[in-house]
């Protein structure tokens, strides 16, 4: 995994907010608790690869809905 592949908590939080979702709403979508989403979004911590891809997918979905 290269540095470019790593998604850090603060970036994950920004992606979620850009998608217009709260931690609770995202947790409901992903069948996770708000607390788990909060752990992923903790500043300075790397988000696990699977969840990082899902966060990035929020932006892709947002872009496709805009067109």
C-alpha positions as CSV (number, residue, x, y, z in Angstrom):
1,X,0.0,0.0,0.0
2,X,1.4,3.4,-1.0
3,X,0.9,6.7,0.8
4,X,-1.5,7.7,-2.0
5,X,-3.7,4.7,-1.2
6,X,-4.0,5.6,2.4
7,X,-7.1,7.4,3.6
8,X,-6.8,9.1,7.0
9,X,-9.7,9.8,9.4
10,X,-10.0,13.5,8.8
11,X,-10.2,12.9,5.0
12,X,-12.9,10.2,5.5
13,X,-14.9,12.6,7.6
14,X,-14.6,15.3,4.9
15,X,-15.9,12.8,2.3
16,X,-18.8,11.8,4.5
17,X,-19.7,15.4,5.1
18,X,-19.4,16.2,1.4
19,X,-22.0,13.4,0.7
20,X,-24.3,15.2,3.2
21,X,-24.4,12.3,5.7
22,X,-24.1,12.2,9.5
23,X,-22.2,9.4,11.2
24,X,-25.4,7.8,12.2
25,X,-26.8,7.9,8.6
26,X,-23.6,6.4,7.2
27,X,-23.5,3.7,9.9
28,X,-27.1,2.8,9.0
29,X,-26.2,2.4,5.3
30,X,-23.1,0.3,6.1
31,X,-24.8,-1.6,9.0
32,X,-22.2,-0.2,11.5
33,X,-22.6,1.9,14.7
34,X,-22.0,5.6,14.8
35,X,-19.2,4.8,17.2
36,X,-17.4,2.6,14.6
37,X,-17.8,5.4,12.0
38,X,-16.3,7.8,14.6
39,X,-13.3,5.4,15.1
40,X,-12.7,5.4,11.3
41,X,-12.8,9.2,11.2
42,X,-10.4,9.8,14.1
43,X,-7.8,12.3,13.0
44,X,-4.3,10.8,12.1
45,X,-5.5,7.2,11.9
46,X,-5.5,5.3,8.7
47,X,-8.9,3.9,7.6
48,X,-8.9,0.2,6.8
49,X,-8.6,-0.4,3.0
50,X,-12.2,-1.8,2.6
51,X,-13.8,1.1,4.4
52,X,-11.5,3.6,2.6
53,X,-12.8,2.3,-0.7
54,X,-16.4,2.7,0.5
55,X,-15.7,6.3,1.6
56,X,-14.3,7.0,-1.8
57,X,-17.4,5.4,-3.3
58,X,-19.5,8.0,-1.6
59,X,-17.9,10.7,-3.8
60,X,-18.3,8.6,-6.9
61,X,-22.0,8.1,-6.1
62,X,-22.4,11.8,-5.4
63,X,-20.9,12.8,-8.7
64,X,-23.0,10.3,-10.7
65,X,-26.2,11.6,-9.0
66,X,-25.3,15.2,-10.0
67,X,-25.2,14.4,-13.7
